[in-house]
């Protein structure tokens, strides 16, 4: 028998359980491993870190309150710090799809920390002595207040990375807005030619979309800063010291640098995950905006010869295994796919948010996994879009201006002089004869060359004019 095959036996109130001898987890974790083989997805690292922070600070506070022997508390703190430093990464094997309270994740932490603490104190693992996973590591806590607190801590910390990525994207879009401010092009509505617009004006829309998405995200972050610690099982705080929650949360805030505070109502904060539903609503809106922007960029760069061809994107890799020289808009396509995925995750969290019967939210592992995954995916997608697409794109200025002159929408200002019906007829004739509106208007004698120079100047159509309200 290999060392990895050796087992030890531990017991809980359900009886004996065989556990790999090398494992730091205990009976409750082993039961979860045996029962919950669903997805292969494990606890997200930010969630693991948040739980370790809670266990560390809880031990410190319980020591201060005289509830935990200083030697035991010190060993628990050391074990938690080791986990935060990246140690024991293979000791957290519980599937995302498990009991809805996340009890198995909480007990996984409790058992690993207890066994490591005992090892630090020179005792063998698997004995629950002198450090017990429930009596000492979980002192003053319940899975029902620890898991939602960890979800809030983890999502609040990870959200900062997405905010930073959006800050950078907004700056890059603003820079392109300035660079493209003199590039006059065809506007398009319903994917049909419309009156002229500058490429910079189009990019002002993208810049504003990204900025508003960022602000909507920032608006929901304070809701993630409320922690229900101290509520224990249902919010009443049974089995915990009256000062426990306040002191632990103050320490968590100081440790993480985020303004975490006690939940306004622990009953609400344990029975619901509305803060994550609101977060995912903001991510859903942001994903929709990013998909729209990426799709527009893909359209504007289409071609390069048989499409719009108004933008040129950096060539990052060959686009076809059969068509030599083909380059695809790979980065916009990454963003589109990532956005679609996040929209699905937002729907999953919304459904999960509905499922909190009575006094406990019971889809917390799913909420944690999808929320943290969505934040990570969007942060990565935004960063890649900014760095590998937006910053390197250029405008095909001459092609843009050529299309403007050829556009039938240039008939629009002529309607103020000759009326809608006559202008429509000129546009129809221009289309049939494959000529510009300007050429037909001059040929029909409705404008002189000099008048045409003014009326059909595309830059005159980029903003309201005092002359636009009356016929000439």
C-alpha positions, 0 to 999 in steps of 0.5 A: 500500500502506498503512503497516499493510500493509507487511511485513518479513522475519525468519528462524528455523531453519524459514526466513523469515517475513513480519511486519507492519512495525509489529509488535514480535513476531518470527518465532516469534510470527508462526508462532503467529498463522498456525497457531493461529486458534481462539478469538479469546481472547488471553493474559489480562492477569494472565498477561501481567503475570506474564510481564513481571514474570519477564522484568524480574526475570530481567534484573536477576538476570542482570545481578547475576550478570555474565551480561548486559551492564548496558546490555542488561539496562537496556533489557530492564527498561525494556521489561518495565516499559512492558508492565506499565504497559499499553503494547504491548497490541496486540502479544500476539495469540497464541490461547489454544489453541496449543502446550500448553507455552505456548511461543508466549506466552513467545516473544511476550513475549521477541520484543516485549521484545527489539525494544522494548529494541533500539528503546530502544538506538537500533537498528531492530526485527526484527534481534535485535541487540544484544538477542536474544529467546532469548539475552538476554530468555530467558536462564536460562529455558525456556518449561517453567518460565516458563509454569507460574511465570507461571500461579501468579503470575497466579492467586495475585494474582487470587485475592486479589480473590475473597477480598476480595469474599467477605469483604464478602459474608460481612459483608453476610450476617451483617448480614442474619442479625442484621436477620432474627433475629426474623422467624419463617417456615416452614421448608421441606424437599423444598420442603414446609412444615416446622417454623418457622425464623427468616429469620435462621437461614436466613441464618446458613446462607448466611453460613456457606456463604460463609465456608467457601467463602472458607476453602477457597479460602484453603487452596489459595493456598499451593500457588500460591506455589511457582514452578518457575523455575530448572528450565528444560526438565524440572526439572534446571536445565540452562543456568541459573545455580545462584543464578538461581532463588533470586534471581529468585523473591526479587525477584518476592516483593518486587515483588508482595508475595506469599510466592513461593518455590522449588518443593519439587520442580521436576520435579513443578511442571513436569510437573503443574498440580495447584495449579490443579486444587486451586484449581479444586476450591475454586472449584467448591465455591464456585460450588455454594454461591453457586448454592444461595444465589442459588437460595434467595434467588430462591425466597424472593423469588418472587411477589411475590403468588403465590410465597413472597414472604418476601423483597423484592429491590431493583427494578433494571430492568423484567423483561418486554417484555410484562408491565408492572410485572414485576420479575425477580430479575436478580442471583441469576440472574447469580450462577446463570449465572456459577456454572454457567460456573465449574463447567464451567471447573473440569471443563476444568481437571481434564481438563487436569490429567490431561494431563501425559505424563511430564515436562511439563504440556501444557495450560498455556494452557488452564489459565491461561485458565480459571483466571484467567477463573473467578477473575475471573467469581466475583469479579465475581459475588460483588461484584454479588450483595453490592452489588446484592442482599444489601445491599438485600433486606428481609423481609416479616415479617407475611407470613412469620408469617402463613404459619407459622400456616397451615402444617400443619407446626405439628402437629409439637409436638402429636405429643409430646402426642397421638402421631404418628398422632393428630397426623397425622389432625389435620393431614389434617383441617386440610388438608381443611377449610382450617383451621389445625392449632390450630383442629382441635386445639382443636375435637377437644378435645385441647388447651385454648386456653391449652395451644394458646397454648404448644404452637403458639407458633412461637418455642418451636420455634426451638431445643431445649427441655427439655420436648420429650423427653416427652409432656405 
